[in-house]
Amino acid sequence: MNPTSVIDTLFHGRLRSATRSLLWLGIAMTALGVVALVFPVVSTLAATLFVGWLLLLFGGFTLAGSFSLHGAGPFFGALLLALLSIAAGVFLLFNPRAGEIALTLMVGAIFMVQGAYEMAFAFEMRPLAGWVAVLLSAITSIVMAALIVAGWPGISLIVLGILVGVNFISTGLGYIVVSRAMKPLT
């Protein structure tokens, strides 16, 4: 038996023993995704506040860690990153509606860059199988970016919630399918 098959066996064994947990996690994520899609304004607000808290915590830890750095350049770089993160977190927490608008524009820009990258990648790999799938993903990202920018800022109240909902549903369904496909060892 080669080392890869031992690792596969260990992984698959662990996965098989966790099928029930994976099934329930998938069901919970799918349900949360449906709730996020039904209430996109609330889920957008929740996503914005979550990002605000993450930025605030990251900034706090970075600020504390910056004082252990030696040299003016690394210290001031970490200090600047910490202060900007804290400021962005405080902004999102105290101005969530404005934060939704900013985050939505950032998501649109990320989708545009992702689409451009995937399109270039698809044309680079064009003689190989699968290049059309990458091209379709690129076109989808660019279209989503265009829709976000075209509807911005009005769409900002719902777009993050819809994206979170779709992500939770797709992840939840993936977990459910995997849990059903893996038969527990008896």
RATA-V270907 format. One record per pair of residues at least 6 apart in sequence whose C-alpha atoms are under 7 Angstrom apart, sorted by sequence separation. I is the first residue (numbers start at 1). GAP is how many residues later the second one is. D is the distance in whole Angstrom. If there is no record, write none. Layout:
i:I gap:GAP d:D
i:I gap:GAP d:D
//
This chain:
i:69 gap:6 d:5
i:125 gap:6 d:6
i:36 gap:7 d:5
i:92 gap:7 d:5
i:148 gap:7 d:7
i:67 gap:8 d:7
i:66 gap:9 d:5
i:122 gap:9 d:5
i:66 gap:12 d:5
i:122 gap:12 d:5
i:66 gap:13 d:6
i:122 gap:13 d:5
i:62 gap:16 d:7
i:63 gap:16 d:6
i:118 gap:16 d:6
i:119 gap:16 d:5
i:118 gap:17 d:7
i:63 gap:19 d:5
i:119 gap:19 d:5
i:62 gap:20 d:5
i:118 gap:20 d:5
i:60 gap:22 d:7
i:116 gap:22 d:7
i:59 gap:23 d:4
i:115 gap:23 d:4
i:59 gap:24 d:6
i:115 gap:24 d:6
i:59 gap:26 d:5
i:60 gap:26 d:7
i:115 gap:26 d:5
i:58 gap:27 d:7
i:59 gap:27 d:5
i:114 gap:27 d:7
i:115 gap:27 d:5
i:56 gap:29 d:6
i:112 gap:29 d:6
i:55 gap:30 d:5
i:56 gap:30 d:5
i:111 gap:30 d:5
i:112 gap:30 d:5
i:55 gap:31 d:6
i:111 gap:31 d:6
i:55 gap:33 d:7
i:56 gap:33 d:5
i:112 gap:33 d:5
i:55 gap:34 d:5
i:56 gap:34 d:7
i:111 gap:34 d:5
i:53 gap:36 d:6
i:109 gap:36 d:7
i:52 gap:37 d:4
i:108 gap:37 d:4
i:52 gap:38 d:7
i:52 gap:40 d:5
i:108 gap:40 d:6
i:52 gap:41 d:5
i:108 gap:41 d:6
i:49 gap:43 d:6
i:48 gap:44 d:7
i:49 gap:44 d:6
i:105 gap:44 d:7
i:49 gap:47 d:7
i:48 gap:48 d:6
i:45 gap:51 d:7
i:48 gap:51 d:7
i:48 gap:52 d:6
i:101 gap:52 d:6
i:104 gap:52 d:6
i:101 gap:55 d:5
i:104 gap:55 d:7
i:100 gap:56 d:6
i:104 gap:56 d:7
i:100 gap:57 d:7
i:44 gap:113 d:6
i:44 gap:114 d:6
i:41 gap:116 d:5
i:44 gap:116 d:5
i:41 gap:117 d:5
i:44 gap:117 d:4
i:40 gap:118 d:5
i:43 gap:118 d:5
i:41 gap:120 d:6
i:40 gap:121 d:4
i:40 gap:122 d:6
i:37 gap:124 d:7
i:36 gap:125 d:6
i:37 gap:125 d:5
i:36 gap:126 d:7
i:36 gap:128 d:7
i:37 gap:128 d:5
i:36 gap:129 d:5
i:33 gap:131 d:7
i:34 gap:131 d:6
i:33 gap:132 d:4
i:33 gap:133 d:6
i:33 gap:135 d:5
i:34 gap:135 d:7
i:32 gap:136 d:7
i:33 gap:136 d:5
i:30 gap:138 d:6
i:29 gap:139 d:5
i:30 gap:139 d:4
i:29 gap:140 d:6
i:30 gap:142 d:5
i:29 gap:143 d:5
i:30 gap:143 d:6
i:27 gap:145 d:6
i:26 gap:146 d:4
i:25 gap:147 d:7
i:26 gap:147 d:6
i:26 gap:149 d:5
i:27 gap:149 d:7
i:26 gap:150 d:5
i:23 gap:152 d:6
i:22 gap:153 d:6
i:23 gap:153 d:5
i:22 gap:154 d:7
i:23 gap:156 d:5
i:22 gap:157 d:6
i:20 gap:159 d:7
i:19 gap:160 d:5
i:19 gap:163 d:7
i:19 gap:165 d:7
i:16 gap:166 d:6
i:16 gap:167 d:6
i:17 gap:167 d:6
i:16 gap:168 d:5
i:16 gap:169 d:7
//
